[in-house]
């Protein structure tokens, strides 16, 4: 495979997105860290998962263009699938094991019957094979099971499976037709937000016919992931085959797009608008400029980018572990924690949580993620 220049900017962007997802879940599951419009922005950080999907579609095209530009060969497809599986599966399995330990701690503390319907569903044993088979986003259950953020791994996996076949179609597009994947993605996002989201069940609660969101996971998550991938492939086509660098490859464009995306989330514009702005931010970051590159070259951002997958896949487990001591019979562990931490500033608690999460991400990346990925690729690639 021909090696291309490494896009450091996109690595740092991925690290920022992983941290924002961790902020969202701390804000929602542990203690609110903001109010008013700031809270509205945080509530929309689930769109960072769509950023992951778009970014993956872009990077897959950028890296694997030499492999699939002239068609799909069996050996290359196999090596691609092995590489993708090596990237996500070891940590996926390990984090499920970690959740099993948390489940056993909870059961020993309060008993299974006293966990409540929410946690009984979260830790349902028949959910483990569904998780292991990457089937948690096809409508088997009406809510997440075990390590909830792993739903996106399921969506991403099936996008990986389809990627080479989509690529050989999109690579043949010429001229204005190169915008077709982006148009398909926008139409797909509209379908999800305005039609499908109102049809996705949430446990035993009645459907909300007025629901409009891209935050669909357990029934339409696979579609959401594939649509994001397609958008990323379209963004790559624009990056490689069309030249908008003079317009978008500068710091002002990045600032304006970022401000508009924040405003979009703060005032509750439709998700399809916000996620499209995020897609253009990815394109602007890929183009880069002296100032853009300088910003993304900040050491901590580069490290967070390297650790981003580990941060993303471990942060919810840290939250679950944090709440174990506050779990009571018939009680709410979140409320119990908030009572315990009443004299502690939420922002300080968040900073400590993010520091611990980043540390775990570093250790996981160095001692688990990287070695297992290399071993699997070496063992099973042709």
C-alpha positions in Angstrom: 0.0 0.0 0.0 1.4 3.4 -1.0 1.9 5.6 2.1 0.6 9.2 1.9 1.5 12.1 4.1 -0.1 11.7 7.6 -2.9 14.1 8.2 -2.0 15.2 11.7 -4.8 17.9 11.7 -7.5 15.2 11.4 -5.9 13.2 14.2 -6.1 16.2 16.6 -9.7 16.9 15.5 -10.6 13.3 16.4 -9.1 13.8 19.8 -11.2 16.9 20.4 -14.3 15.1 19.4 -13.6 12.2 21.8 -13.2 14.6 24.7 -16.4 16.3 23.8 -18.3 13.0 23.8 -16.8 12.3 27.3 -18.0 15.8 28.4 -21.5 15.0 27.1 -21.8 11.7 29.0 -20.4 13.2 32.2 -22.8 16.1 32.0 -25.8 13.7 31.4 -25.0 10.7 33.5 -23.0 12.2 36.4 -23.6 15.9 37.1 -24.6 18.8 34.9 -21.6 21.1 34.2 -23.4 24.0 32.5 -26.8 25.6 32.1 -28.7 27.7 29.4 -27.2 27.8 25.9 -23.9 26.2 27.0 -25.9 23.1 28.1 -27.7 23.1 24.8 -24.4 22.9 23.0 -23.2 20.1 25.3 -26.5 18.2 24.7 -25.7 18.2 21.0 -22.2 16.7 21.4 -23.7 13.3 20.3 -23.0 14.8 16.8 -19.3 14.2 17.5 -20.0 10.6 16.8 -21.2 11.6 13.3 -17.9 13.5 13.0 -16.2 10.1 13.7 -18.2 8.5 10.9 -17.4 11.3 8.4 -13.8 11.3 9.4 -13.5 7.6 9.0 -15.0 7.7 5.5 -12.6 10.4 4.5 -9.5 8.6 6.0 -10.5 5.3 4.5 -10.5 6.9 1.0 -7.3 8.8 1.7 -5.4 5.7 2.9 -6.9 2.9 0.8 -7.3 4.7 -2.6 -4.3 2.8 -4.1 -5.8 -0.5 -2.9 -9.3 -0.2 -4.4 -9.0 2.5 -7.1 -8.9 -0.2 -9.8 -11.3 -2.6 -8.3 -11.6 -5.0 -5.4 -9.2 -8.0 -5.1 -9.9 -10.7 -2.6 -6.5 -10.5 -0.8 -6.7 -6.7 -0.5 -10.3 -6.8 0.8 -9.3 -9.4 3.4 -6.3 -7.4 4.6 -8.5 -4.3 4.8 -11.1 -6.2 6.9 -8.4 -7.7 9.1 -6.9 -4.3 9.7 -10.3 -2.7 10.6 -11.2 -5.6 12.9 -7.8 -5.3 14.6 -8.4 -1.6 15.1 -11.7 -1.9 17.0 -12.3 -5.5 18.2 -9.7 -6.2 20.9 -10.8 -3.1 23.0 -14.4 -3.8 22.3 -14.1 -7.3 23.8 -12.0 -6.0 26.7 -14.4 -3.2 27.6 -17.4 -5.7 27.6 -15.3 -7.8 30.1 -14.8 -4.6 32.2 -18.6 -4.0 32.2 -19.2 -7.5 33.3 -17.0 -6.8 36.3 -18.9 -3.7 37.1 -22.2 -5.6 36.8 -20.9 -8.2 39.3 -19.9 -5.4 41.7 -23.4 -3.9 41.4 -25.1 -7.3 41.9 -23.0 -8.0 45.0 -23.8 -4.6 46.4 -27.6 -4.4 46.0 -28.7 -7.6 44.3 -29.9 -8.1 40.8 -33.6 -7.5 41.6 -32.7 -4.1 43.1 -30.8 -2.8 40.1 -33.9 -1.3 38.5 -35.3 -1.8 35.0 -32.7 0.5 33.4 -29.6 -1.3 34.6 -31.3 -4.7 34.2 -31.7 -3.9 30.6 -28.2 -2.4 30.3 -26.6 -5.5 31.7 -28.8 -8.1 30.1 -26.8 -11.3 29.4 -28.3 -12.0 26.0 -26.9 -8.6 24.9 -23.3 -9.9 25.1 -23.4 -12.0 21.9 -25.3 -9.2 20.2 -22.4 -6.9 21.1 -19.8 -9.3 20.0 -21.4 -9.7 16.6 -21.8 -6.0 16.1 -25.6 -6.2 15.9 -26.5 -3.7 18.6 -27.7 -1.1 15.9 -30.2 -3.2 13.9 -33.2 -3.0 16.2 -32.8 -6.1 18.4 -33.2 -4.0 21.6 -34.9 -0.7 22.3 -31.9 0.7 24.2 -28.1 0.3 24.6 -26.6 -2.7 26.4 -23.3 -3.0 28.3 -20.8 -0.4 27.1 -23.2 2.0 25.4 -20.7 3.9 23.2 -19.8 0.7 21.5 -23.0 1.1 19.4 -21.0 3.2 17.1 -18.4 0.4 16.6 -21.3 -1.7 15.2 -22.3 1.0 12.8 -18.7 1.7 11.8 -18.0 -2.0 11.3 -20.8 -2.4 8.7 -19.6 0.8 7.0 -16.2 -0.8 6.8 -17.6 -3.9 5.2 -19.4 -1.8 2.5 -16.6 0.8 2.0 -14.6 -0.9 -0.8 -17.8 -1.5 -2.8 -18.9 2.1 -2.4 -15.5 3.4 -3.2 -15.2 1.7 -6.6 -18.5 3.4 -7.5 -17.7 6.9 -6.2 -14.1 7.0 -7.6 -15.6 6.9 -11.1 -17.6 10.0 -10.6 -16.6 13.0 -12.7 -17.1 16.7 -12.5 -20.1 17.9 -10.5 -21.2 14.3 -10.0 -18.4 14.2 -7.3 -20.8 16.0 -5.0 -23.3 13.1 -5.3 -22.1 11.3 -2.1 -22.5 14.5 -0.1 -26.0 14.9 -1.6 -26.8 11.3 -0.7 -25.6 11.9 2.9 -27.7 15.1 3.3 -30.8 13.3 2.1 -30.0 10.3 4.4 -29.6 12.7 7.4 -32.9 14.3 6.5 -34.6 10.9 6.4 -33.2 10.0 9.8 -34.0 13.3 11.5 -37.5 13.9 10.1 -38.8 10.4 9.5 -37.0 7.6 11.3 -36.0 9.3 14.6 -39.7 9.5 15.6 -40.0 5.8 14.9 -37.2 4.6 17.1 -38.5 3.1 20.4 -36.9 4.0 23.7 -37.4 1.1 26.2 -41.1 1.0 27.1 -41.8 4.7 26.7 -44.4 5.7 24.0 -43.1 7.0 20.7 -42.8 10.8 20.3 -44.1 11.7 16.9 -42.5 15.2 17.1 -39.0 13.9 17.7 -36.4 15.2 15.3 -32.8 14.3 15.8 -29.9 12.4 14.3 -29.3 10.8 17.7 -30.6 7.3 16.7 -28.5 4.4 17.9 -30.1 1.0 18.5 -32.5 0.8 15.5 -31.0 3.0 12.9 -27.5 3.4 14.1 -26.1 1.3 11.2 -27.8 3.5 8.7 -26.5 6.6 10.5 -22.9 5.3 10.4 -23.1 4.4 6.7 -24.5 7.8 5.8 -21.7 9.5 7.7 -19.2 7.3 5.9 -20.7 8.3 2.5 -20.4 11.9 3.4 -16.8 11.5 4.4 -16.1 9.8 1.1 -17.7 12.7 -0.7 -15.6 15.2 1.3 -12.5 13.2 0.2 -13.6 13.5 -3.4 -13.8 17.2 -3.0 -10.4 17.3 -1.3 -8.7 15.2 -3.9 -10.5 16.1 -7.2 -11.8 19.6 -6.7 -9.9 22.6 -5.4 -11.6 24.7 -2.7 -8.4 25.3 -0.7 -8.2 29.0 -1.6 -11.6 29.4 0.0 -11.6 26.9 2.9 -7.9 26.3 3.5 -7.4 29.2 6.0 -7.9 29.9 9.7 -10.8 32.3 9.2 -12.9 29.7 7.4 -12.2 27.2 10.2 -13.2 29.9 12.8 -16.4 30.9 11.0 -17.5 27.3 10.5 -16.8 26.4 14.1 -18.7 29.4 15.4 -21.7 28.7 13.1 -21.7 25.0 14.2 -21.7 26.1 17.9 -24.5 28.6 17.3 -26.5 25.9 15.4 -26.3 23.6 18.4 -26.9 26.3 20.9 -30.1 27.6 19.4 -31.4 24.2 18.3 -31.1 24.3 14.6 -31.8 21.0 12.9 -29.0 18.4 13.3 -28.6 18.1 9.6 -27.4 21.7 9.5 -24.9 21.2 12.3 -23.5 17.9 10.9 -23.0 19.4 7.5 -21.0 22.3 9.0 -19.0 19.6 10.9 -18.3 17.9 7.6 -17.0 21.1 6.1 -14.9 21.7 9.2 -13.2 18.3 8.4 -12.5 19.4 4.8 -11.1 22.8 6.0 -8.9 20.9 8.6 -7.7 18.5 5.9 -6.7 21.4 3.6 -4.9 23.1 6.5 -2.9 26.3 6.5 0.0 27.8 8.5 -2.3 28.8 11.3 -4.6 25.8 11.1 -1.6 23.4 11.2 -0.1 25.3 14.1 -3.3 25.0 16.1 -3.7 21.2 15.4 0.0 20.7 16.2 -0.5 21.6 19.8 1.1 18.6 21.6 -1.8 17.8 23.8 -4.2 17.7 20.9 -2.0 15.4 18.9 -1.7 13.0 21.9 -5.5 13.1 22.5 -5.9 12.3 18.8 -3.7 9.2 19.2 -5.6 8.1 22.3 -9.0 9.1 20.9 -10.4 5.6 20.3 -9.3 4.4 23.7 -10.7 7.5 25.4 -14.0 7.0 23.6 -14.4 3.3 24.4 -13.3 3.6 28.0 -14.9 6.8 29.3 -18.4 5.4 29.9 -16.9 2.4 31.8 -15.1 4.9 34.1 -18.5 6.7 34.7 -20.2 3.4 35.5 -17.3 2.5 37.9 -17.4 6.0 39.5 -21.1 5.5 40.3 -20.8 2.0 41.9 -20.3 3.3 45.5 -23.4 5.5 45.2 -25.7 2.7 44.0 -28.4 2.0 46.5 -31.4 -0.2 46.7 -34.2 1.6 45.1 -32.0 4.7 44.7 -30.5 6.7 41.9 -26.7 6.5 41.8 -26.6 9.8 39.8 -28.6 11.7 42.4 -26.6 10.1 45.2 -23.3 11.2 43.6 -24.7 14.8 43.2 -25.6 14.8 46.9 -22.2 13.6 47.8 -20.5 16.2 45.6 -22.7 19.2 46.5 -19.8 21.3 47.7 -17.5 20.4 44.7 -17.6 22.7 41.6 -18.9 20.6 38.7 -16.2 22.0 36.4 -13.5 20.8 38.7 -15.1 17.3 38.8 -15.2 17.4 35.0 -11.6 18.3 34.7 -10.5 15.5 37.1 -12.7 13.1 35.2 -11.2 14.1 31.8 -7.7 13.8 33.2 -8.3 10.3 34.4 -10.1 9.4 31.2 -7.1 10.7 29.1 -4.7 8.8 31.3 -6.6 5.6 30.8 -6.7 6.4 27.1 -2.9 6.7 27.0 -2.3 3.5 28.9 -4.9 1.6 26.8 -3.4 3.0 23.5 0.2 2.1 24.5 -0.2 -1.2 26.2 -3.4 -2.7 24.7 -4.7 -1.0 21.5 -1.4 -0.7 19.6 0.1 -4.2 20.5 -3.1 -6.1 19.8 -3.6 -4.3 16.5 -0.1 -5.1 15.3 -0.3 -8.7 16.4 -3.7 -9.4 14.6 -2.5 -7.7 11.4 0.7 -9.7 11.5 -1.0 -13.0 12.3 -4.0 -12.8 9.9 -3.0 -10.5 7.0 -1.9 -12.0 3.7 
